[in-house]
């Protein structure tokens, strides 16, 4: 099976665009440098002195958004004694995680029967480190790279019938960010009960540990304040905002149903995407179809919740392996086109940057068109929908091949 030029083009474009974005993003947004690692540092410092981890907002409105027990993981950051040292530590951890992820991406492709050349291996590794959403995570000092590694390792452990280890990794990822719990749809579809049990036990024990260590007050704050405020993000009460960074189906719902209450965005979005989750997980009979199901599950999750485009880093696996493993045809072309839009993101900032150097006669129509279009859908969101279309079509064709009368 020849990988062809499509995957190489997407990986090279993603890495080059990401390299430029990683260099320019902190220059254009200096307040974003170490934004997340500063939060981790100050929350852990607060935990060490017995203070409320949710009362610390070191940078603007940013505060600790995770279950209380997660603050324990950041004690090493706090013990270093300075936010700069904490950022350096988080960067080192992120780079190590991305290196391990690059290895798993190569192994996942070769497990599917495609032998990668040195060029392809180099492109996969470059993409793992440099793709646009990944670079933003590095600049922020986010924890998403280790979580992406946990999701990838969890999937490959499941392929190796190490269900408990797989479940623990998925459970840890869900404990930190919550929304990776929707990967449970994928596990349930495969009837991997041991993995489901291990993931559930990991999450429950983590939450219980938070109760024991920090007391019920911190857990209550996380449930009633933090989760509630997170679910209210991107409600678009004043109508869709073209400059808002959220790649979510909520933008389309706000456009189509302008009077929809904010509390209804999540359930209505879930109703819209439920058939997508089901269709993406239609076939799990072989390695390739299971990767397609996981890709569909992760990308549907990115649409359901009010997440920013940099969260696409969590879907690098299995997206990259599928660029090579999907058979030639429309599903693969949809995946390639969608991945290009997701990992070479065109944002409102990039449009305004280009418009600033154009003559007014060209800048004004460009800005007006982008304002109208971005109010309804962001280019990375279009990319996610294209990836989902490729996954759904691939699953439909796989189901047709395995049907009794096929």
Secondary structure, DSSP 8 states (H G I E B T S, - for coil): ---HHHHHHHHHHHHHHHHHHHHHHHHH-GGGTTHHHHHHHHHHHHHHTT--GGG---BTTB---S-GGGGGGGHHHHHT-SHHHHHHHHHHHHHHHHHHHHHHHHHHHHHTT----HHHHHHHHHHHHHSHHHHHHHHHT-SHHHHHHHHHHHHHHHHTT-HHHHHHHHHHHHHHHSGGGGGHHHHHHTT-HHHHHHHHHHHHHHHHHHHHHH-HHHHHHIIIIIHHHHHTTT--TTS--TT--B-SHHHHHHHH-TT--TTHHHHHHHHHHHHHHHHHTS--SSHHHHHHHHHHHHHHHHHHTT-BGGGGGGGHHHHHHHHHHS-SSHHHHHHHHHHHHHHS---HHHHHHHHHTS-HHHHHHHHHHHHHHHHH--HHHHHHHHHHHHHHHHHHHHHHHHSTT-
